[in-house]
Amino acid sequence: MKCKLLVLAALLAFSTASFSQTAYDFVVEDIRVEGLQRVALGAALTYLPVQRGDTMNRFRVTQLIRSLYSSTHFEKVEIYRDGNVLVVEVAERPTISNIVFDGNDDIKDEQLQESLENSNIRVGEPLDRTVITSIENGLKDFFYSIGKYNADVSAIITPLPRNRVDLKLSFEEGDAAKIQQINIVGNTLFEDSELFKQMELKFDAPWWDFLSETRYQAQTLSGDMETITSFYKDRGYLQFNIDSTQVSMTPEKDGIYVTLNVTEGEQYDISEVELVGDLLGFENFLAQVIPLESGDLYNQAEVTYTEDFISRYLGRFGYAYPTVTTIPEINEDDKTVKLTLSVDPGKRIYVRRINFTGNTITSDDVLRQNVVQMEGTWLSEPLLETSKAQLSRLTYLENVEYETVRVPGIDDKVDVEFSLGELAAGSFNAGVGYGDLTKLSLQAGIQQDNFLGTGKRVGVNISTVSYQQQAQITYLDPFFTIDGISLGGSIAYSEFDGGDFGVIQYNSKRFSVGGNLGYPINEVNRISFGLTYSSVELSDDNTNFEQTRRFYNQFAERTDPDAPINYDSFLASVTWSRNTLNRGLFPTDGSSQRASLSVTTPNSDVNYFKFVGDGKWYFPLTRNQRWSVLARMRFGYGNGYGDINGIDQILPFNENFTAGGADTLRGFENNTVGPRGVVRIPSTLTTSPTGVPIIRDPSQDSIVLSQRSLGGNAMLLGGVELIVPTPFLEEEFDNSVRSSIFLDVGNVWDTEFNFDAYKDLTLQQQNNDTQPQALADYSDWKQYRSSAGISVQWISPMGPMVFSFSRAIQERDGDDARFFTFNIGQTF
């Protein structure tokens, strides 16, 4: 007969155990384990600290039970004696079959999943009910910290066959408690309103201030207390202190009252500043550049800045972990403070190895080309930050971070670990559009910014759209040499129909081949030189335009004035670029500028120059940079130089600037903004009685304006965008989707247009919405257009997509306004 030997109730770590004391010991002749389902008998026996022949006693029973519970496989253990046979009866913990979250809004599923996995709660593992209880309590504490005091979290465990369970975490978050009032007690030097401005938490924010935080959060309150403390100490109140904080709640737990009790103290001036410690010979330099001076009002921000400046300065020379401590000596008699800055540079730190993780396509060599911190040299924080910035600007990388890891057993060496997120380096560029003039247009191409992981840019574009047939091959090696000299080139052929492009009717065929070399000036500035040969055939069905006839007359054959004209040119260019953006795609901070001057060489058939400048500036509005402002500007000017047969050369009209569309002026049809072509129609010819033609007074001539734009030799465009979080999308999608509210302004004009020559002539009226009903001064740069709207940009698998909903604010006679535009493959 089997009799119970021992029963023990586990109070904390153990769920259930049976144990009864015995007055005698016995020698174990055999061991029998009952109740096993998933755990193998051999595995269970490894957890038993008892073997055949051992003498069983109370200590061994306790040891046995502890060992079985520590294995995490069992939730119930009972020990029996059957003669001299030790019987261990167990109930295995159920296996988690599925984990479900319900009702959670403030915590993402991914965060919950990570938290559970850190507690070893995952599908396929045994369920530890004690851990579930602690997780419930931890989640409740989180909701309380953000002001949701009515929140509840419960774990629902549903048994399934074969000792399995479904685990469901059910959330009832409720509404966050709103701050009803904030009181500051003890302040006499500054008004409450002045201190409230420093705080992120608000209790009386107007309805339109949607950025204000009116719900209570303990973490935000702690930050506000630090901000107020800094506010006082930055103004000399060295001994300011927040003595106590009271947070009270309404009975319904939906309102919070916050009271801060403060002691302001007195203002202190700096009596002396002293640098002590090992300053590595930089004493005189540091004494001259630090902002702290005797006689100044004490300023905690300047003290912190000084400590940080000294640390960063020493970090330039490899002292990566210096200790800079400011010791204040207060003199209460004259309300002054002596500041002693104690500097311990520590050991000079060297970089043993630089490692990269997360790059499955891009080779390490390509990444190292963009890293200015070298292995085997001093560790330099500025060089690491520069390396991070340069990697972040690569269009095929995102989320670049780094950390320094000390080498075990070596106190003066570290490894630098860069963690990267790769984006698809290839893109399928396409464009889809429709307009009354352009009709349906399609284009396609392939570009690889990181060809085979080498960092080289290779593009093949073969496209056929309503206005152009084009074949182009481009190549760029950004690190042709190890010191950053780039080499690139392109070969292209195109046939262009201006009528379908949205400008005046003309046709061109162009073959071009060119190359360029780029030189880095420093980490953010670069200059490049290029030379391109072009052969152009140009034909015009409307040679009567006043603006184009002057150019055609330079090349037209007198015997066949309607024949196409041909010209060859060698275009030399120099380009300067500067880039401090925080990343290559969807930046939120920094700026980029680019200026390019292109001039045809004197031996070319046409002699002209073009200057184009482009700039973008990003200003983050919030700490996480999800809200930021983009200001941008683009300008250009071109003209001819020299003469042909006594005729001054001008900018070829097929090189004119155009505007309208997604990348220039949203809200207007592509390329339709700018001067219109002018056709001058002479007055009617009559015949005298002698048969000699008589021409009437030229002032009686009339003019007709083209329905399409001719473009101009000058351009000025600008805009402002408020970048906002995309509605209904989480922050993790900010690197692939961007939304903004924009205002675009700009114009294209012709500095060579002579308005006085045509202003008094009769304009023949046309019945067309896009036909101007009056002649405008196309040389007037002030004839600007503007639009406003909403834009959504998406880095899709096919390439960048831009959706714009806009409304023209300022438009001119004959403009073709568009409410919706859509582009694929647009460059941001």
C-alpha positions in Angstrom: 0.0 0.0 0.0 1.3 3.4 -1.0 1.5 5.8 1.9 2.1 9.6 1.8 5.6 10.4 3.0 6.0 14.2 2.7 3.7 17.2 2.0 5.1 20.7 1.6 3.2 23.8 0.6 5.5 26.1 -1.4 4.8 29.7 -0.3 6.4 31.7 -3.1 8.2 29.9 -5.8 6.2 26.7 -5.5 2.6 26.4 -6.7 1.6 23.2 -4.8 3.5 20.4 -3.1 2.5 17.6 -0.7 4.7 16.7 2.2 4.3 15.1 5.6 7.0 14.6 8.3 8.2 11.2 9.1 9.9 9.9 12.2 12.3 7.7 10.3 14.5 7.7 7.3 14.7 5.0 4.6 17.1 3.9 1.8 15.8 4.5 -1.7 15.6 1.2 -3.6 13.8 2.7 -6.7 12.5 6.0 -8.0 9.2 6.3 -9.9 8.1 9.5 -11.6 4.3 9.8 -12.4 2.4 12.4 -14.4 4.9 13.2 -17.1 3.4 14.2 -20.5 5.7 16.5 -22.4 8.9 16.1 -20.3 10.9 12.9 -21.0 11.6 10.6 -18.0 15.3 10.9 -18.5 15.1 14.7 -18.4 13.0 14.7 -15.3 15.5 12.4 -13.5 18.3 14.9 -14.1 16.5 17.3 -11.8 16.3 14.8 -9.0 19.2 15.2 -6.5 18.5 11.6 -5.2 19.7 8.3 -6.5 19.1 4.6 -5.7 20.9 3.8 -2.4 20.6 7.3 -1.0 19.1 7.7 2.4 15.9 9.8 2.2 15.3 12.5 4.9 13.6 15.8 5.3 16.5 17.8 3.9 16.7 15.7 0.8 12.9 16.0 0.3 13.2 19.8 0.5 16.1 19.8 -1.9 14.3 17.5 -4.4 11.2 19.8 -4.4 13.3 22.9 -4.9 15.1 21.3 -7.8 12.0 20.2 -9.6 10.4 23.7 -9.3 13.5 25.4 -10.5 13.4 23.4 -13.7 10.3 25.6 -14.7 8.5 22.6 -16.1 6.2 21.8 -13.2 3.5 23.6 -11.4 2.7 20.9 -8.8 4.9 18.3 -7.1 4.0 15.6 -4.6 6.4 13.2 -2.9 5.2 9.7 -1.8 6.8 6.6 -0.3 5.7 3.2 -1.5 7.7 0.8 0.7 11.3 1.7 -0.1 10.3 3.2 -3.5 10.4 7.0 -3.8 7.3 8.2 -5.8 7.4 11.6 -7.4 4.0 12.7 -8.8 4.1 15.9 -10.9 1.7 18.1 -12.8 3.5 19.8 -15.7 3.0 23.4 -16.5 0.8 23.9 -19.5 2.4 24.9 -22.8 1.4 28.3 -24.3 -0.3 27.6 -27.6 -1.2 31.2 -28.5 -0.8 34.8 -27.1 -3.5 37.4 -27.9 -3.7 41.1 -26.9 -7.0 42.9 -26.8 -7.9 46.5 -26.0 -4.4 47.9 -25.9 -4.0 51.3 -27.5 -1.2 53.0 -25.6 1.1 50.0 -25.7 1.9 48.4 -29.1 1.6 44.7 -29.6 5.4 44.6 -30.4 6.2 46.2 -27.0 4.0 43.7 -25.2 5.5 40.8 -27.1 9.0 41.9 -26.2 8.1 42.4 -22.5 6.6 38.9 -22.4 9.6 37.3 -24.1 12.0 39.0 -21.6 10.0 37.2 -18.9 10.3 33.9 -20.9 6.6 34.0 -21.8 6.4 32.9 -25.4 4.5 30.4 -27.6 5.7 26.9 -27.1 7.1 27.5 -23.6 5.6 26.4 -20.3 3.4 28.9 -18.6 4.5 30.3 -15.3 1.5 31.7 -13.6 3.5 33.6 -11.0 5.2 35.6 -13.7 1.8 36.4 -15.3 0.7 38.1 -12.1 3.8 40.3 -11.9 3.3 41.2 -15.6 -0.3 42.3 -14.8 0.9 44.4 -12.0 3.7 46.0 -14.0 1.3 46.9 -16.8 -1.1 48.5 -14.4 1.8 50.5 -12.9 2.6 51.7 -16.5 -1.0 52.9 -17.0 -1.0 54.7 -13.7 2.2 56.5 -14.7 0.4 58.0 -17.7 -2.7 59.0 -15.7 -5.0 56.1 -16.5 -6.0 55.3 -13.0 -9.1 53.3 -14.0 -7.1 51.0 -16.2 -7.2 47.3 -15.6 -5.2 44.4 -17.1 -6.2 40.8 -16.7 -4.7 37.6 -18.0 -7.2 35.1 -19.3 -5.9 31.5 -19.5 -8.0 29.1 -21.5 -7.2 25.4 -21.1 -6.8 23.4 -24.3 -6.4 19.7 -25.0 -3.0 18.0 -24.5 -2.1 20.3 -21.5 -2.0 23.5 -23.6 -3.5 26.9 -22.9 -4.3 30.1 -24.8 -3.1 33.3 -23.1 -5.0 36.5 -23.6 -4.1 39.8 -22.1 -7.2 41.9 -21.9 -6.9 45.7 -21.4 -9.4 48.2 -20.2 -7.4 51.4 -20.5 -10.1 54.0 -19.9 -9.5 57.7 -20.3 -6.4 59.4 -19.0 -6.9 61.8 -16.1 -6.8 65.4 -17.2 -4.8 68.0 -15.2 -7.3 70.2 -13.6 -4.9 72.6 -12.0 -1.2 73.1 -11.3 -0.2 75.2 -8.2 3.3 76.5 -7.4 3.7 77.6 -3.8 6.6 79.6 -2.6 7.6 81.5 -5.7 7.9 85.3 -5.4 10.5 86.1 -8.0 8.7 84.8 -11.0 4.9 84.7 -11.8 3.1 81.4 -12.1 2.4 82.2 -15.8 6.2 82.5 -16.5 6.9 79.1 -14.8 3.9 77.4 -16.5 5.5 78.4 -19.9 8.5 76.2 -19.1 6.3 73.2 -18.4 5.2 70.6 -20.9 2.2 69.7 -18.8 -0.7 72.1 -19.3 -4.1 72.6 -17.6 -5.5 75.6 -19.4 -4.4 75.1 -23.0 -6.7 76.6 -25.6 -8.6 74.2 -27.9 -6.4 75.1 -30.9 -3.2 74.3 -29.1 -3.3 70.6 -30.1 0.4 70.1 -29.2 -0.1 70.8 -25.5 -0.1 67.8 -23.1 -3.1 68.1 -20.8 -3.2 64.5 -19.5 -1.2 63.6 -16.5 2.0 61.6 -16.9 4.4 61.1 -14.0 7.4 61.0 -16.3 6.5 64.3 -17.9 6.0 65.9 -14.5 9.5 64.8 -13.4 10.9 66.4 -16.6 9.0 69.6 -15.9 10.4 69.7 -12.4 13.9 69.4 -13.8 13.1 72.2 -16.3 11.9 74.6 -13.6 15.0 73.8 -11.5 17.2 74.6 -14.5 15.1 77.8 -15.2 16.1 79.1 -11.7 19.7 77.9 -11.6 20.3 79.3 -15.1 19.5 82.7 -13.6 21.8 82.5 -10.6 19.5 80.9 -8.0 22.0 78.2 -7.1 20.2 76.8 -4.1 16.7 76.7 -5.6 14.9 73.5 -4.6 11.5 71.9 -5.1 10.8 70.8 -1.5 7.8 68.6 -2.1 5.3 67.5 -4.7 1.7 66.7 -4.1 -0.5 64.9 -6.7 -4.1 64.5 -5.7 -6.9 62.9 -7.6 -10.6 63.5 -7.9 -12.9 60.8 -6.6 -13.8 59.7 -10.1 -10.0 59.3 -10.9 -10.4 61.5 -14.0 -8.8 64.7 -12.7 -5.4 65.5 -11.2 -4.3 68.4 -9.1 -0.6 69.1 -8.9 1.1 71.2 -6.2 4.8 72.1 -6.2 6.3 73.6 -3.1 9.5 75.5 -3.9 12.3 77.5 -2.2 13.8 80.1 -4.5 16.8 81.2 -2.5 19.2 84.0 -3.4 21.1 84.9 -6.6 24.9 84.1 -6.7 27.7 85.6 -8.7 30.8 83.8 -9.8 33.8 84.9 -7.7 36.4 82.7 -9.3 36.8 79.9 -11.8 39.7 77.4 -11.3 40.8 74.5 -13.4 42.5 71.6 -11.6 43.6 68.1 -12.4 45.5 66.7 -15.4 44.6 69.0 -18.3 47.2 67.5 -20.7 48.8 70.8 -21.4 45.5 72.5 -22.6 45.2 74.7 -19.5 45.7 78.0 -21.2 43.4 77.2 -24.2 40.6 75.9 -22.0 40.8 78.9 -19.6 40.4 81.2 -22.6 37.5 79.5 -24.3 35.2 78.3 -21.5 32.3 80.8 -21.0 32.5 80.9 -17.2 34.1 84.2 -15.9 34.5 85.9 -12.6 31.8 88.5 -11.9 29.2 86.7 -14.1 25.9 85.6 -12.7 25.9 81.9 -11.9 24.4 79.9 -14.8 23.9 76.2 -14.4 23.5 75.7 -18.2 26.9 77.3 -18.8 28.4 75.1 -16.1 26.9 72.0 -17.8 28.1 73.2 -21.2 31.6 73.8 -19.9 31.8 70.3 -18.5 30.5 68.9 -21.7 32.9 71.1 -23.8 35.9 70.0 -21.9 34.9 66.3 -22.2 34.3 66.6 -25.9 37.5 68.5 -26.4 39.6 65.9 -24.6 37.7 63.3 -26.6 39.2 64.6 -29.8 42.6 63.4 -28.6 41.4 59.9 -27.6 40.4 60.5 -24.0 37.0 59.1 -24.5 35.9 58.7 -20.9 37.1 61.8 -19.0 35.6 62.9 -15.7 34.8 66.6 -15.3 33.3 67.6 -12.0 32.3 71.1 -10.9 32.8 71.8 -7.2 31.0 74.9 -5.9 32.2 76.8 -2.9 29.4 79.1 -1.7 30.2 82.3 0.2 26.9 83.3 2.0 28.4 86.6 3.1 28.7 88.2 -0.3 26.4 85.7 -2.2 29.2 84.5 -4.5 30.4 81.0 -5.5 33.8 79.8 -6.5 33.7 77.1 -9.2 36.5 74.5 -9.2 36.5 72.3 -12.3 38.3 69.1 -11.5 39.4 67.2 -14.7 40.5 63.6 -14.8 41.1 62.6 -18.5 41.5 58.9 -17.8 43.4 56.8 -20.2 43.7 57.4 -23.9 41.3 55.0 -25.7 42.1 53.3 -29.0 39.7 51.6 -31.4 40.6 48.0 -31.8 37.9 47.1 -34.4 34.9 48.6 -36.2 32.0 46.2 -36.8 28.8 46.5 -38.7 25.5 44.6 -38.1 22.3 44.7 -40.1 23.9 45.0 -43.6 22.8 41.9 -45.5 23.5 43.5 -48.9 26.0 46.3 -48.5 29.6 45.1 -48.1 31.6 46.2 -45.2 34.1 47.9 -47.5 31.4 50.2 -48.8 30.4 51.1 -45.3 34.0 51.7 -44.2 34.5 54.2 -47.0 32.0 56.4 -45.3 33.5 56.0 -41.8 36.1 58.6 -40.9 37.0 57.0 -37.6 39.9 54.6 -38.3 40.8 51.4 -36.5 44.0 51.5 -34.4 43.7 55.3 -33.8 42.3 57.3 -30.9 38.6 57.1 -30.3 37.1 60.4 -31.3 33.5 61.3 -30.6 33.4 64.0 -33.4 34.7 61.4 -35.9 32.1 58.9 -34.8 29.3 61.4 -35.1 30.6 62.4 -38.6 30.7 58.8 -39.6 27.1 58.2 -38.4 26.0 61.3 -40.3 27.7 60.2 -43.5 26.2 56.7 -43.3 22.7 58.1 -42.5 22.9 60.2 -45.7 23.2 57.0 -47.9 19.8 56.5 -49.5 19.9 52.8 -48.9 20.5 52.9 -45.2 18.3 54.0 -42.2 18.4 53.9 -38.4 22.2 54.2 -38.2 23.4 53.9 -34.5 26.6 53.1 -32.9 28.0 52.2 -29.5 31.5 51.7 -28.0 32.1 48.4 -26.3 35.2 48.0 -24.0 37.4 45.1 -24.9 37.4 42.6 -22.0 40.6 42.6 -20.0 42.0 45.7 -21.9 41.2 49.1 -20.3 42.4 51.3 -23.1 40.7 49.7 -26.1 37.1 49.6 -27.4 35.2 48.1 -30.3 32.8 50.4 -32.2 29.6 48.6 -33.1 27.5 50.2 -35.9 24.0 48.8 -36.2 22.3 49.6 -39.5 18.9 49.2 -41.2 19.0 48.6 -44.9 16.4 49.9 -47.4 15.8 48.5 -50.8 18.6 50.0 -52.9 16.8 49.4 -56.2 13.8 51.3 -57.4 11.4 51.0 -60.2 10.7 54.5 -61.3 7.5 55.2 -63.0 5.2 58.2 -63.7 1.5 58.3 -64.3 -0.3 61.5 -65.3 -3.3 62.9 -67.1 -4.1 66.4 -68.2 -6.1 68.1 -70.9 -3.0 68.9 -72.8 -0.7 66.0 -71.9 -3.4 63.2 -71.9 -2.3 59.9 -70.4 1.5 59.5 -69.9 3.5 56.6 -68.6 7.2 56.0 -68.0 9.4 53.4 -66.4 13.0 52.8 -65.5 15.3 51.0 -63.1 17.9 52.5 -60.8 20.2 50.7 -58.4 21.8 53.0 -55.8 23.8 50.1 -54.2 24.6 47.9 -57.2 25.4 44.4 -55.9 26.2 45.9 -52.5 29.2 47.9 -53.9 27.7 51.3 -53.2 28.0 52.1 -56.9 25.0 53.7 -58.6 23.9 52.2 -61.9 20.7 53.2 -63.8 19.1 52.0 -67.0 16.1 54.0 -68.1 14.2 53.1 -71.2 10.9 55.0 -71.3 8.2 55.9 -73.7 5.7 58.6 -72.7 3.5 60.9 -74.7 6.2 63.6 -75.0 9.5 61.6 -74.9 11.2 58.4 -75.9 14.4 58.0 -74.1 17.2 55.5 -73.4 19.8 56.3 -70.8 22.6 54.5 -69.0 24.2 56.2 -65.9 27.0 55.2 -63.7 28.5 56.7 -60.5 31.3 55.3 -58.3 31.3 57.6 -55.2 34.6 56.2 -54.0 36.6 55.8 -57.2 39.7 56.5 -55.0 40.1 55.8 -51.3 40.1 59.5 -50.5 36.6 60.0 -51.8 37.0 61.1 -55.4 34.0 60.0 -57.4 33.8 59.1 -61.1 30.6 59.0 -63.1 29.3 59.1 -66.6 26.2 58.8 -68.8 25.1 58.0 -72.3 21.6 59.1 -73.5 19.5 59.4 -76.5 16.0 61.0 -76.6 13.3 62.2 -78.9 11.2 64.9 -77.5 7.8 66.4 -78.4 7.2 69.7 -76.7 3.5 69.8 -77.5 2.9 66.7 -75.4 5.2 67.9 -72.7 2.9 70.9 -72.0 5.1 73.5 -73.7 5.0 74.9 -77.2 5.1 72.6 -80.2 8.6 71.6 -81.2 10.5 68.3 -81.8 14.1 67.5 -80.9 16.5 64.6 -81.1 19.4 64.6 -78.7 22.4 62.3 -78.3 24.7 63.0 -75.4 27.7 61.4 -73.6 29.5 62.8 -70.6 31.6 62.2 -67.5 32.3 63.9 -64.2 34.7 63.8 -61.4 33.9 64.8 -57.8 36.2 65.9 -55.1 35.4 66.1 -51.3 36.3 69.4 -49.7 35.4 68.1 -46.3 32.8 65.9 -44.7 29.8 68.0 -45.8 31.1 70.0 -48.9 31.9 68.6 -52.3 32.8 70.0 -55.7 32.5 68.2 -59.0 33.5 68.9 -62.6 31.8 67.6 -65.7 32.0 67.7 -69.5 29.2 66.5 -71.8 29.0 66.4 -75.5 25.6 66.8 -77.1 24.3 66.6 -80.7 20.9 68.1 -81.2 18.5 68.1 -84.1 15.7 70.7 -83.6 12.5 71.2 -85.7 9.7 73.5 -85.1 6.2 73.5 -86.5 5.6 77.0 -85.1 8.7 79.0 -86.2 6.6 82.1 -86.1 6.9 82.6 -82.4 8.7 85.8 -81.7 10.8 84.3 -78.9 12.0 81.2 -80.9 12.5 82.8 -84.3 15.6 84.7 -83.2 17.3 81.4 -82.3 16.2 79.6 -85.5 17.4 82.4 -87.7 21.0 81.7 -86.5 21.0 78.3 -88.0 18.2 78.1 -90.6 19.1 77.5 -94.3 18.0 80.3 -96.5 17.1 77.9 -99.3 15.1 75.7 -96.9 14.0 77.6 -93.9 11.6 74.8 -92.7 14.4 72.2 -92.5 15.5 71.0 -89.1 18.5 72.7 -87.5 21.5 70.9 -86.1 24.0 72.0 -83.6 26.8 70.3 -81.5 28.0 71.6 -78.1 30.4 70.8 -75.3 29.0 71.7 -72.0 31.4 72.1 -69.1 30.0 72.3 -65.6 31.2 72.9 -62.1 28.9 72.0 -59.1 29.2 72.7 -55.4 27.1 70.8 -52.9 26.8 70.8 -49.2 24.8 68.3 -47.1 24.2 68.3 -43.3 20.9 66.4 -43.4 20.4 63.8 -40.7 19.5 61.1 -43.2 19.2 60.5 -46.9 15.5 59.8 -47.2 12.9 61.8 -45.3 15.3 64.0 -43.4 14.0 66.0 -40.4 17.0 68.1 -39.5 19.9 69.8 -41.2 20.2 71.4 -44.7 21.4 70.8 -48.2 22.5 73.3 -50.8 23.6 72.8 -54.4 24.8 75.3 -57.0 25.8 74.5 -60.5 27.2 76.6 -63.3 27.2 75.1 -66.9 28.9 76.8 -69.9 29.3 75.6 -73.4 32.9 75.9 -74.7 33.6 78.5 -77.3 34.1 75.9 -80.0 30.5 74.8 -79.6 27.9 75.7 -82.3 25.8 77.5 -79.5 27.3 79.5 -76.7 25.3 79.9 -73.6 25.5 79.4 -69.8 23.1 78.3 -67.1 23.3 78.8 -63.3 21.0 76.8 -61.0 20.9 76.9 -57.2 18.8 74.7 -54.9 18.5 74.7 -51.1 16.5 72.9 -48.4 16.5 73.6 -44.7 14.8 71.4 -42.0 13.9 72.8 -38.6 12.6 70.2 -36.1 9.8 71.4 -33.8 9.7 68.5 -31.4 12.2 66.4 -29.6 11.3 63.3 -31.6 11.4 65.3 -34.8 8.0 64.0 -36.0 7.0 67.6 -36.4 9.4 69.8 -38.4 9.4 72.6 -40.9 10.9 72.5 -44.4 11.9 75.7 -46.2 13.1 75.3 -49.7 14.2 77.5 -52.6 15.3 76.9 -56.2 16.5 79.6 -58.6 18.1 79.6 -62.1 19.2 81.9 -64.8 20.6 81.3 -68.3 21.6 83.3 -71.3 23.8 83.3 -74.4 27.2 84.9 -74.9 29.0 85.9 -78.0 27.4 86.3 -81.4 26.8 84.5 -84.7 27.0 86.6 -87.8 26.6 89.7 -85.8 23.5 88.3 -83.9 23.9 88.1 -80.2 23.4 84.5 -79.0 20.6 83.7 -76.6 19.7 80.7 -74.5 18.3 77.9 -76.7 14.6 77.8 -76.0 14.7 74.1 -75.5 17.0 74.8 -72.5 14.4 77.1 -70.9 13.2 76.6 -67.3 9.7 75.4 -66.8 7.5 75.1 -63.7 4.3 73.4 -62.6 3.9 69.9 -61.1 5.0 67.8 -58.1 8.6 69.0 -57.8 8.1 72.7 -58.6 4.6 74.2 -58.2 2.0 71.8 -57.0 -1.5 72.8 -57.9 -0.6 73.5 -61.6 -0.3 71.2 -64.5 3.2 70.0 -65.3 5.4 72.6 -67.1 2.5 75.0 -67.8 3.7 78.0 -65.7 5.7 80.6 -67.5 5.8 82.9 -70.6 3.6 82.0 -73.6 4.7 82.0 -77.2 3.8 85.2 -79.1 2.9 85.1 -82.8 2.8 88.5 -84.6 0.4 88.7 -87.5 1.1 91.5 -89.9 -1.8 93.7 -91.0 -3.6 92.8 -94.3 -1.7 93.5 -97.5 -3.4 95.5 -100.2 -2.5 96.1 -103.9 -2.2 99.6 -105.4 -3.6 100.4 -108.9 0.0 100.0 -110.2 0.2 96.5 -108.7 2.7 97.4 -105.9 1.8 95.8 -102.5 1.0 98.3 -99.8 1.7 97.3 -96.1 -0.3 99.0 -93.5 1.1 100.6 -90.4 2.8 97.9 -88.2 1.0 99.3 -85.2 -2.1 97.7 -86.8 -0.6 94.2 -86.4 -2.2 91.7 -84.1 -0.8 88.9 -82.0 -1.8 85.4 -80.9 -0.6 83.7 -77.7 0.2 80.1 -77.6 -2.0 77.8 -75.5 1.2 76.2 -74.0 4.1 77.6 -72.1 7.4 78.5 -73.8 9.4 78.5 -70.6 11.8 81.2 -69.6 15.5 81.9 -69.0 14.9 82.8 -65.3 13.3 80.9 -62.5 12.6 81.5 -58.8 10.7 78.9 -56.7 10.2 78.5 -53.0 8.0 76.9 -50.5 7.4 76.1 -46.8 6.1 72.7 -45.6 4.9 71.6 -42.1 5.9 68.0 -41.8 3.4 66.2 -39.5 2.9 62.6 -38.3 0.9 60.6 -40.8 -2.6 60.0 -39.4 -3.4 56.4 -38.5 0.2 55.3 -38.9 2.6 54.5 -36.1 6.0 56.2 -35.6 7.8 53.2 -37.0 6.5 54.1 -40.5 8.0 57.6 -40.5 11.0 56.4 -42.5 8.7 55.2 -45.3 5.7 57.5 -45.3 5.6 61.3 -44.9 2.7 63.7 -44.7 3.0 67.5 -45.0 1.0 70.7 -45.3 2.7 72.9 -47.9 2.7 76.4 -49.5 4.4 76.7 -52.9 5.3 80.0 -54.5 7.2 80.8 -57.7 7.5 82.0 -61.2 9.3 81.5 -64.5 10.0 84.5 -66.7 12.0 85.7 -69.7 14.4 88.6 -69.1 14.8 89.1 -72.9 11.1 89.6 -73.6 10.2 93.1 -74.8 6.8 93.8 -73.5 6.7 97.3 -75.0 6.9 95.9 -78.5 3.6 94.1 -78.2 1.5 95.7 -75.5 -0.4 98.0 -77.9 -1.1 95.3 -80.5 -4.5 93.7 -80.8 -4.8 90.3 -79.2 -6.9 87.8 -81.1 -9.2 86.1 -78.6 -9.4 82.3 -78.4 -12.1 80.3 -76.7 -10.0 78.1 -74.5 -9.7 77.9 -70.8 -5.9 77.7 -71.0 -5.6 80.4 -73.7 -4.6 83.7 -72.1 -7.1 86.5 -72.8 -4.6 89.2 -72.3 -0.9 89.7 -73.0 1.2 89.7 -69.8 4.7 91.1 -69.2 6.6 87.9 -69.4 9.8 89.7 -68.3 8.2 90.6 -64.9 9.4 88.3 -62.2 6.6 89.5 -59.9 4.0 87.6 -61.9 4.2 84.8 -59.4 1.9 81.9 -58.7 1.2 80.2 -55.4 -0.7 77.2 -54.1 -1.3 75.3 -50.9 -2.4 71.8 -50.0 -1.5 68.5 -48.5 1.1 66.0 -49.7 1.7 62.4 -48.9 5.0 60.7 -49.9 5.5 57.0 -49.7 8.7 54.9 -50.4 6.9 52.0 -52.1 8.4 48.8 -53.5 8.3 50.5 -56.9 10.0 53.6 -55.8 8.9 57.0 -54.2 5.3 58.0 -54.7 3.9 61.4 -54.2 0.2 62.2 -53.8 -0.7 65.9 -53.6 -4.1 67.6 -53.0 -3.7 71.3 -53.7 -5.5 74.5 -54.5 -4.1 77.4 -56.5 -4.1 80.6 -54.4 -2.5 83.0 -56.9 -2.9 82.1 -60.6 -2.6 84.0 -63.8 -4.7 84.3 -66.9 -4.6 81.0 -68.8 -3.0 78.9 -66.1 -4.1 75.3 -65.9 -4.7 74.6 -62.2 -4.9 71.0 -60.9 -6.4 69.8 -57.6 -4.8 66.4 -57.5 -1.4 65.2 -58.8 0.2 61.8 -58.6 3.8 60.8 -59.4 5.9 57.7 -59.1 9.6 57.9 -59.0 9.7 61.5 -57.9 13.0 62.7 -56.3 12.5 64.3 -52.9 
